[in-house]
Structures are given as structure tokens and as C-alpha cells.
Amino acid sequence: MKIIAIGGPHGSGKSSVAKRLAEDFGMNFISAGVVFRSLAEERGLSVEELSEIATTEPSIDRQIDLRTKELGSRDNTVVDAQLAAFFTPTETAIRICITASKETRWKRIAKRDGKGFESARQETETRERTERQRFLDLYSIDVNDLSQYDVILNTDRLNEEQTFDLCKSIVEHALGEFA
């Protein structure tokens, strides 16, 4: 199946790369993060507040993950989600984990969201801690277990363009069998 799974922690660059890959290859784009942020906005909450609530309301994660899994199993799709490698079909063309050190990710998040480094650090640590526990409780999935991925790319020393170019090359090779 022409499905590309792009996973990794917050601030690693996975969403930026996934969007560009979808555009470049003329594929559909599905983002669990966009679904989560939309739900937070609908409820008048910050992402961190919804993450905290989700620790006691498993229906939030199940709703988001079910929708991501459903849409992400359609042919010709790029899936952007922390659990992308776990929720895409076994015949997914390639599963790429884009990662970076915590400090690099916090800097990126601070810049992206227009907030201070310390605020980005605190919010991201809280969010990642609560998400990790929720995913363990709900699915017995540890987001820190990268064994489901075919490729793991550390982007600490790469800019967005370099990361995209590397991922595009990997995807081209993976999709070669579909040509």
C-alpha cells in the first residue's frame, strides 16, 4: 500500500516533513496532532489542558486514534502521528521516525509557538509524560519504543530542508515498488 507513516516526538519536525511529502507525492495528509489541537480548541482548552483531561477521559485518545487509524489506512496517504508506526497497516510502504534531542525540540516548539524556551520545555515535558502514560494504559504502547520504525532520523544537526530531502529520498525508494 502507498502509505507513509511519519512518527516521532513533539518538535522533531515530523509534521512539517509529512505535509511536504504529501504535497510532493500528491498524497493525502492525515495528522493526529491537528485532530488533537482542533478538539482542544473546540473545548476552549490549551493542548496541555486537554492532555491532562485525557489522562482521566480515555475516550479522547480513542476518538483521535480511531480516526487517525481509519484515515491512515487508506491508500495514497501520509500519516503524521506519534503512533503512526503502530496504527498504520502492516503493508505500509515505509515507517520513518523523525526525532531530535529534547533541547532542540523545545527550542523549535518555542519558536513555532512564539513562547519562551522554559514555557515550551515545561509544557512539552508535561504533555509527553501524560501521553506516554496514556498510550501505555490504553494500548500497551510505549512511544519511546522505536522498534516499529524502518528508519530513525535524528534532526538535531539538520534543518527542515535537509530533513525533507533525506525523507523524500527514502520515500522515493520505498515507493519504487509501486511504480
C-alpha positions as CSV (number, residue, x, y, z in Angstrom):
1,M,0.0,0.0,0.0
2,K,1.1,3.5,-0.7
3,I,1.0,4.6,2.9
4,I,3.8,6.6,4.6
5,A,4.0,6.7,8.4
6,I,5.8,9.6,9.9
7,G,6.2,9.5,13.7
8,G,8.3,11.0,16.4
9,P,8.1,13.3,19.4
10,H,6.8,16.8,19.5
11,G,9.0,19.4,17.9
12,S,11.1,16.9,15.9
13,G,9.9,18.2,12.6
14,K,7.6,15.3,11.7
15,S,4.6,17.4,10.8
16,S,6.5,19.8,8.6
17,V,8.1,16.9,6.7
18,A,4.9,14.8,6.5
19,K,3.0,17.8,5.0
20,R,5.6,18.4,2.4
21,L,5.9,14.7,1.5
22,A,2.1,14.5,1.0
23,E,2.3,17.6,-1.3
24,D,5.3,16.4,-3.2
25,F,4.0,12.9,-3.9
26,G,0.3,14.0,-4.4
27,M,-0.8,12.0,-1.4
28,N,-3.5,12.6,1.2
29,F,-2.3,14.0,4.6
30,I,-3.6,12.9,8.0
31,S,-2.4,14.4,11.2
32,A,-3.3,13.2,14.7
33,G,-1.9,16.4,16.1
34,V,-4.2,18.6,14.0
35,V,-7.2,16.5,15.2
36,F,-6.0,16.8,18.8
37,R,-5.5,20.6,18.6
38,S,-8.9,21.0,16.9
39,L,-10.5,19.1,19.8
40,A,-8.7,21.3,22.4
41,E,-9.9,24.4,20.6
42,E,-13.5,23.2,20.3
43,R,-13.4,22.7,24.1
44,G,-11.8,26.1,24.7
45,L,-8.7,24.4,26.2
46,S,-5.0,24.5,25.6
47,V,-3.3,21.4,24.3
48,E,-1.7,20.9,27.7
49,E,-5.1,21.2,29.4
50,L,-6.7,18.6,27.1
51,S,-3.7,16.3,27.6
52,E,-4.3,16.5,31.3
53,I,-8.0,15.8,30.9
54,A,-7.3,12.9,28.6
55,T,-5.5,11.2,31.5
56,T,-8.9,10.5,33.0
57,E,-11.0,10.5,29.9
58,P,-9.7,7.7,27.6
59,S,-12.4,8.4,25.1
60,I,-10.4,11.4,23.9
61,D,-7.4,9.4,22.8
62,R,-9.6,6.6,21.4
63,Q,-11.6,9.1,19.3
64,I,-8.5,10.7,17.9
65,D,-6.6,7.5,17.4
66,L,-9.5,5.6,15.8
67,R,-10.0,8.5,13.3
68,T,-6.3,8.6,12.6
69,K,-6.1,4.8,12.2
70,E,-9.2,4.8,9.9
71,L,-8.0,7.6,7.7
72,G,-4.4,6.4,7.8
73,S,-5.2,3.0,6.4
74,R,-6.4,4.5,3.1
75,D,-4.1,4.0,0.1
76,N,-2.1,7.0,-1.0
77,T,-1.8,8.6,2.4
78,V,0.9,10.2,4.6
79,V,0.2,9.7,8.3
80,D,1.6,12.2,10.8
81,A,1.2,10.9,14.3
82,Q,3.2,9.9,17.4
83,L,1.7,6.4,17.0
84,A,1.9,6.3,13.2
85,A,4.0,3.2,13.1
86,F,1.6,1.4,15.4
87,F,-1.6,2.5,13.7
88,T,-0.9,2.0,10.0
89,P,-1.4,-1.3,8.2
90,T,1.3,-3.9,8.2
91,E,1.8,-3.3,4.4
92,T,2.7,0.3,4.9
93,A,5.4,1.3,2.4
94,I,7.7,2.9,5.0
95,R,7.7,4.0,8.6
96,I,10.0,6.9,9.4
97,C,10.7,8.2,12.9
98,I,11.9,11.8,12.9
99,T,13.5,12.7,16.3
100,A,15.7,15.2,18.0
101,S,17.1,15.9,21.4
102,K,14.8,17.4,24.0
103,E,16.6,20.8,23.9
104,T,16.4,21.0,20.2
105,R,12.7,20.2,20.2
106,W,12.0,22.7,23.0
107,K,13.7,25.4,21.0
108,R,11.7,24.6,17.9
109,I,8.4,24.5,19.8
110,A,9.2,27.8,21.5
111,K,10.0,29.4,18.1
112,R,7.0,27.8,16.4
113,D,4.5,28.8,19.1
114,G,6.0,32.2,19.9
115,K,6.7,31.4,23.6
116,G,9.7,31.3,25.8
117,F,12.1,28.3,26.0
118,E,11.2,27.5,29.6
119,S,7.5,27.6,28.9
120,A,7.9,25.3,25.9
121,R,10.0,22.9,28.0
122,Q,7.5,22.7,30.8
123,E,4.5,22.3,28.5
124,T,6.2,19.7,26.3
125,E,7.5,17.6,29.3
126,T,4.0,17.6,30.8
127,R,2.4,16.7,27.5
128,E,4.9,13.9,26.7
129,R,4.7,12.5,30.2
130,T,0.9,12.3,30.2
131,E,0.8,11.0,26.7
132,R,3.3,8.3,27.3
133,Q,1.3,7.0,30.3
134,R,-2.0,7.2,28.4
135,F,-0.7,5.2,25.5
136,L,0.8,2.6,27.8
137,D,-2.6,2.4,29.7
138,L,-4.8,2.4,26.6
139,Y,-2.8,0.4,24.1
140,S,0.3,-1.0,25.9
141,I,2.4,1.0,23.5
142,D,5.5,2.8,24.7
143,V,6.1,5.8,22.4
144,N,9.8,5.6,23.3
145,D,10.0,2.1,21.7
146,L,11.2,2.9,18.1
147,S,11.4,-0.8,17.0
148,Q,8.3,-0.4,14.8
149,Y,10.1,2.1,12.5
150,D,12.1,1.2,9.4
151,V,14.2,4.4,9.6
152,I,15.1,6.6,12.6
153,L,16.4,10.1,11.6
154,N,17.9,12.4,14.3
155,T,17.4,16.0,13.1
156,D,19.5,17.8,15.7
157,R,22.0,18.9,13.1
158,L,19.7,19.1,10.1
159,N,17.4,22.0,9.0
160,E,13.9,21.4,7.7
161,E,15.1,21.4,4.1
162,Q,17.8,18.8,4.7
163,T,15.4,16.6,6.7
164,F,12.8,16.8,4.0
165,D,15.4,15.9,1.3
166,L,16.5,12.9,3.2
167,C,13.0,11.7,3.9
168,K,11.9,12.3,0.3
169,S,14.8,10.1,-1.0
170,I,13.8,7.4,1.5
171,V,10.2,7.6,0.4
172,E,11.1,7.5,-3.3
173,H,13.0,4.3,-2.7
174,A,10.1,2.8,-0.7
175,L,7.5,3.7,-3.2
176,G,9.7,2.4,-6.1
177,E,8.0,-0.9,-5.8
178,F,4.6,0.7,-6.6
179,A,5.8,2.3,-9.8
